[in-house]
Amino acid sequence: MKGLVAYYTKYGNGKIISEAIARGLEESGNEMTVVSLPVKDVSGDYDFVVVSSPTRFGKMLGPVKKFIRKNLGGAAWRGKPFVAVGTGLRPAGEDGAPQETDESGGPCGPAESAEQVYSELESAGLKPAAPPQKFFVSGMKGPLWEGEPERALGLGREVGRELAGGS
Ligand SMILES: Cc1cc2nc3c(=O)[nH]c(=O)nc-3n(C[C@H](O)[C@H](O)[C@H](O)COP(=O)(O)O)c2cc1C
């Protein structure tokens, strides 16, 4: 199958995760195109899509929402499988992760953009291939926690196998 991975990144963490997911999907037999948002247009006939956004103050980023609404809302995408990915801070207490705070000193995290990308894509008429996927950074701007790129690669392989199996 032909898949599209579209990500937005500010500090590069989302690029690493998105490219690892794409590699996993390729390893399980899919032909992948990876684009960094914003893009003018996405041409091509794709069977599924992966969309990734950082989390900023509990929200997915504007260019990602715009991309979904402008490019994935049409009849061509209706009913096609998607994977929603969010990067952000890990919840406090998990594996010793400290609680990060936002600029007003309040707690923030954890990678809520994953759920928001998921519901935007569902509202656009696409069909989830997996629950919202969160990947974690160890500080406000990264880097990724150890093992996250490998986890992303594994996710790509797993979803790729399921899609190839027709589920
Ligand atoms: C100003 C600011 C606010 C942030 N707010 C949140 C937040 O509310 N929740 C969260 O999980 N991560 C938050 N983060 C961490 C970002 O999600 C993290 O920088 C991003 O996921 C890294 O992805 P990127 O390198 O692809 O841009 C924030 C980071 C910054 C700089």
The ligand as a MOL file (V3000), in Angstrom:
LIG
                    3D

  0  0  0     0  0            999 V3000
M  V30 BEGIN CTAB
M  V30 COUNTS 31 33 0 0 0
M  V30 BEGIN ATOM
M  V30 1 C 6.3680 26.7100 24.8820 0
M  V30 2 C 6.2260 25.2300 24.9550 0
M  V30 3 C 5.0460 24.6680 25.4650 0
M  V30 4 C 4.9010 23.2760 25.5510 0
M  V30 5 N 3.7360 22.7460 26.0410 0
M  V30 6 C 3.6080 21.3910 26.1320 0
M  V30 7 C 2.3950 20.8050 26.6250 0
M  V30 8 O 1.4300 21.4720 26.9610 0
M  V30 9 N 2.3190 19.4450 26.6900 0
M  V30 10 C 3.3680 18.6400 26.3080 0
M  V30 11 O 3.2310 17.4200 26.3990 0
M  V30 12 N 4.5170 19.1710 25.8120 0
M  V30 13 C 4.6650 20.5080 25.7200 0
M  V30 14 N 5.8290 21.0550 25.2220 0
M  V30 15 C 6.8790 20.1700 24.6990 0
M  V30 16 C 6.7380 20.0610 23.1840 0
M  V30 17 O 5.6310 19.2460 22.9160 0
M  V30 18 C 7.9980 19.5130 22.5220 0
M  V30 19 O 8.8970 20.5730 22.3990 0
M  V30 20 C 7.7220 18.9750 21.1460 0
M  V30 21 O 6.8460 17.8810 21.1950 0
M  V30 22 C 8.9710 18.5600 20.4710 0
M  V30 23 O 8.6450 18.2400 19.1430 0
M  V30 24 P 9.4170 18.9210 17.9320 0
M  V30 25 O 10.8820 18.8000 18.2160 0
M  V30 26 O 9.0120 18.0690 16.7630 0
M  V30 27 O 8.9800 20.3350 17.7640 0
M  V30 28 C 5.9730 22.4330 25.1250 0
M  V30 29 C 7.1600 23.0130 24.6140 0
M  V30 30 C 7.2850 24.3790 24.5240 0
M  V30 31 C 8.5650 24.9610 23.9720 0
M  V30 END ATOM
M  V30 BEGIN BOND
M  V30 1 1 1 2
M  V30 2 1 2 3
M  V30 3 2 2 30
M  V30 4 2 3 4
M  V30 5 1 4 5
M  V30 6 1 4 28
M  V30 7 2 5 6
M  V30 8 1 6 7
M  V30 9 1 6 13
M  V30 10 2 7 8
M  V30 11 1 7 9
M  V30 12 1 9 10
M  V30 13 2 10 11
M  V30 14 1 10 12
M  V30 15 2 12 13
M  V30 16 1 13 14
M  V30 17 1 14 15
M  V30 18 1 14 28
M  V30 19 1 15 16
M  V30 20 1 16 17
M  V30 21 1 16 18
M  V30 22 1 18 19
M  V30 23 1 18 20
M  V30 24 1 20 21
M  V30 25 1 20 22
M  V30 26 1 22 23
M  V30 27 1 23 24
M  V30 28 2 24 25
M  V30 29 1 24 26
M  V30 30 1 24 27
M  V30 31 2 28 29
M  V30 32 1 29 30
M  V30 33 1 30 31
M  V30 END BOND
M  V30 END CTAB
M  END
